[in-house]
């Protein structure tokens, strides 16, 4: 009477706006009470309410037993509620599952179709392997149910059984197949089976080849588009196994593509042709040409319709074609490239994937430029846009129905955004773009790059737009900073810079220059993103470059100062270790010149430098990272020595004499770092280095190591200057405040909206300072070229005062759009038709391949040793595995994943094999045979009885007893037969056979060929069987005596 | 196959949650809220396919390119009707465009059953909502795509309750879904 219905609960929620939480807690309490009552209606209502609240995250696992109670109610309404509750709330660890089994079995065999479908729909959600086997025998007959809706649901349920317990598919599959092949079957059942077959199909395509004719008929004749789509998808996995299918499939698929009005079917036809490898198979023939053109043409149409969904799926299809037919796709690069800037991030993502496959040396600059412009111009996504920082994340939802008063029309309009604003780019998208840019540029050891200066500028620009890394406060006091910069995208950028510096000798100075600008502390505001710690990962590689090529530095002193900057001790240990290595290298390049006399001035400078280095290294000798510590200690000693040497060497007195600088500075230290140049080494080359014969890795170098280490530990503890250690661990050195971007720069960023979608202009993706430098370089390069029109010179022809000109150049008139290089050919072509341009593109790309690397950049390839090629393909073609890092290791199972891998090992073909028969089937066979044997025995017994009746008088056993005996156990009947039969030879033989067979079955060694022998053996083994029989007989006799006694 | 079907409204309140795998309640809630964040931030003109939410994206990278399909959910399809979002999470064996049509069938079936359906009908009759879905999808596999049969299937289970009086407002406005609706009706 006072109980709430679900309706009341929802109304109540709506009336308690603001304090739903309290209301829900109260309601839950009520439900707990109600669900324990004996009134089934009340129980069911409470369950319904709980299920409703479960949707909002309120646990109801405690009610699982009550779910079962309600499930057992005879009323359909209650059952329905309970089954829904079970589906929604049962989890893997729900304990009552075992108890549910009987109820499920009972409801499956119910005469009412609506009741049957309840367990059918629930089983996929609650099934576990042990249940699967027992439920199977009840499910199988449901495949022949008179209602089509039961049949189709059963098919799916059987499929889900097979997922948890693959062996169940063996008895089920022939029956499902029979349904599928039945042409009189209800179309929706056929469709459901096709759906299931499609799911099974990709796991074991070979098992489904025999179905191809029937599926083909369904594809041609069927009316259901959904089913046709599924069949096409299935055929796409079958064609690789059976090439003859392709010829057969082409006509109907072509017809569908041409005729269908359903875009989904059209798309899946094209998709099927691509995925099934049909394009490759018919490649070269006129037919193949036609089908390829048809597909790509239709895809282009889809792109041009303007529907975002069609655009998205068309891109997906293009992405699959591009691997095999890049030329076909590049015909349509105009429409595809437009998608890179699509406001929809999903479309962008797939366009991005596609574009990497399309890149060649001609369009690389344009494509990379487009991407760079995107990175530079879009605002960084705020943390609120990140789904991980979502409010619902922690609190969960509170049910509140507040949306009923919002009009449908209105709500649609509210969501519409102003389209002229660039949407913020989420971080993972940024990372992806950066990785793609790197990937497309570095592909095939820079085969597509014709201008490495441009590439270096791109890399520097990428650092500025790289997003902050997640692990921000990495260097906490005592903690060993195991900050893994390798996961950082900035590290990848750095690697690229390093690669260019090492491999392309002609641009090494430029690369070193770039690295230098990255390392310099006073330029950090400019070079790195204004906020966050983005791009820091690049320092590791930049540090290596400035050290390794220190002699190419334009400002070695400034670099050294930056390397020694006190804030550097806060860097990740990996970077710091690289820095430590770079410091002596740069120092050596500054101090190592033996041509300059050892003047007092030089002496002072060197001494000062050494003092600063020592000052920087000293605290690092106690750094928590071992690598840093070791390097710091080593160089600290070296530098102290050098300082001694420097102060000990007398300087020149007058300017005439030449005094040699200390040898330690000019010879010893530089000798540490010079010598052979470092070249790139192929992955796997190391493994080919032959092992020296006399190398002994087993003998310990110092057998006393353990003791020594212990000793060192004790010493370290007793060390006096604990304060220093404490300081090093616990006190932070002041971190400089990241100065924010200036107002001017901000203005700049907003001003440069992309003006054209056709071509990327450098101004749009490179920062002003980089452009200024490029321009200056260009001017320098074409200084003597009479055909180069210098925009500045041109404009100032009237006022040609050189002084003014110099001033002008120095001021850096960055926003000069006239500075677009006139050699850019792409601009001219833009107005032509896409088709034509595409064709040209193809011609040009083939030409480009022939004259690869026009500008004569020499790119070093990986060094390797001649030897057996054991390494992977990646090392052979020179592509770099570190960039194309594919996560091959299969990670943990995805959240929603329904694992079907168990099916992969199950062969449906091996159906006839005796030894692969499963238990249930074997049991069935046994039972069938047993029943047959029993029948035989019974028949014989009756015969004998009749014979006995004929002989004997009417005082034989009455018919009633006989009937009753039939119900008795096997043994009873059989042995009784033997007893009554007496010594009749024929009878004994038959009976013996049955017994022997039974024995054999129990031992589970049923051999078909033994059947023949069985007859003979039956007689032969009779002696063996006899004792057992005797025993039984004794029992039976007692049994028998009871009715007879009566 | 289909891994989950979700319905929630414009403020992220769930109206239907159906996961075809057993999943912890807290994880379910988190997934819903992640998808809601993704979906509610989308401009109106964007396509109906979502990037994977972080919960799913973390593990889905393991997909091997050698096999055309795998078990990992890789497709999040949604449609927005008036106040409600309909979401389907599925693996690559489903056709993206066909799933959009499937959602349309789902909503049309609800519209038939409730006569000009609105969010309120679904709130108060969430059993019918589940029943309708059950006629369309069983255990993650689509069993019916014909509107009539779905509606009949639900009706045989019992009378569909009408919404309480005075509560109803506008319907889900089936036609108001937006552009491109008539372009591909691929059922």
Interface residues (C-beta under 8 A of the other chain):
Chain A: X6 X7 X10 X48 X52 X54 X55 X56 X57 X58 X59 X76 X77 X80 X81 X84 X87 X88 X90 X91 X92 X113 X114 X117 X120 X121 X123 X124 X125 X126 X149 X152 X153 X156 X157 X159 X160 X188 X191 X192 X195 X196 X198 X199 X202 X224 X225 X226 X229 X233 X236 X237 X261 X262 X263 X264 X265 X266 X267 X268 X271 X275 X305 X306 X307 X308 X309 X310 X311 X312 X313 X316 X343 X344 X345 X346 X347 X349 X385 X387 X388 X390 X391 X392 X393 X396 X397 X399 X400 X401 X402 X403 X404 X405 X406 X407 X408 X409 X411 X412 X415 X416 X417 X419 X423 X428 X887 X888 X889 X890 X891 X892 X893 X894 X895 X896 X897 X898 X899 X900 X901
Chain B: X1 X3 X4 X9 X10 X11 X12 X13 X14 X15 X16 X17 X18 X19 X20 X21 X22 X23 X24 X25 X26 X27 X28 X29 X30 X31 X32 X33 X34 X36 X37 X38 X40 X41 X42 X43 X44 X45 X46 X47 X48 X49 X50 X51 X53 X54 X55 X56 X57 X58 X59 X60 X61 X62 X64 X67 X68 X69 X71 X72 X73 X80 X82 X83 X89 X93 X95 X96 X97 X98 X100 X101 X102 X118 X119 X120 X123 X124 X126 X127 X130 X131 X134 X135 X138 X139 X140 X141 X142 X143 X144 X145 X146 X149 X153 X156 X157 X158 X164 X167 X169 X170 X171 X172 X173 X176 X178 X179 X180 X183 X184 X185 X186 X187
